[in-house]
Amino acid sequence: MSDEVADSPKTGTINTCGYWYGLLIPICLGLGGSFFSLMVLLGNTSQLLDYGLLFFFVLLFHMGHAIIWPSSAALIYFQGKKSGNLLSKNGALLSLKLYAVWLVVIIAPLAWFAYNFNGIV
């Protein structure tokens, strides 16, 4: 028997690029769009934006995390399921689970607070 180490051992590497694609693309699209429009709206101290652009950025702020994140995750999930790409399917599924946590932990308490204390605070 030889105790020598092989010069080029073949080790199995797992390509997790599809998993991160399925997880991070929906989150970055949704929250990135919301935070970008929030920065534009907060930076608008003067009347630089007319009402059309103001409406666009307010709509993008609300649609980013409420519509774009779950719809892009569902699209990647069904594409991964159709093509058999298990990694992107699992990443998109985790993204949808994180979206549910986002709604329960962040959005629902803020909506409750805004509804119950409207005009008081």
Long-range contacts (C-beta under 8 A, 24 or more apart in sequence): 15-87, 16-87, 17-87, 18-80, 18-85, 18-87, 18-88, 18-91, 19-87, 19-88, 19-90, 19-91, 20-91, 21-76, 21-88, 21-91, 22-73, 22-76, 22-77, 22-80, 22-87, 22-88, 22-89, 22-90, 22-91, 22-92, 22-93, 22-94, 22-95, 23-91, 23-92, 23-94, 23-95, 24-91, 24-95, 25-72, 25-76, 26-68, 26-69, 26-70, 26-72, 26-73, 26-76, 26-92, 26-95, 26-99, 27-69, 27-95, 27-98, 29-64, 29-68, 29-69, 29-72, 30-64, 30-65, 30-68, 30-69, 30-70, 30-72, 30-99, 31-64, 31-65, 31-69, 32-64, 33-60, 33-63, 33-64, 33-68, 34-60, 34-61, 34-62, 34-64, 34-65, 35-64, 36-60, 37-61, 37-64, 65-102, 65-107, 66-107, 69-95, 69-99, 69-102, 70-96, 70-99, 73-99
